């Protein structure tokens, strides 16, 4: 892959290092928070969803936690903390 340059409409290739540990750490942090918050969220949703509140909470958190963890990881890398 010799002679590979930057993509069109992009500046120079970034020198920042992207560590997967930032993403892993934020994923663990959000997953732990989701486990702690799940019963409270399910209790809140129970008035509308009834017995399926915990299932809906689990499905929502399975979708939401990786999205939030990735967003936090990107934010930390942009800030270079």
Buried (B, 14 or more C-beta within 10 A) or exposed (E): EEEEEEEEEEEEEEEEEEEEEBBEBBBEBBBEEBEEEBEEBBEEBBEEBEEEBBEBBBEBBEEEBBEBBBEBBBEBBEEEE
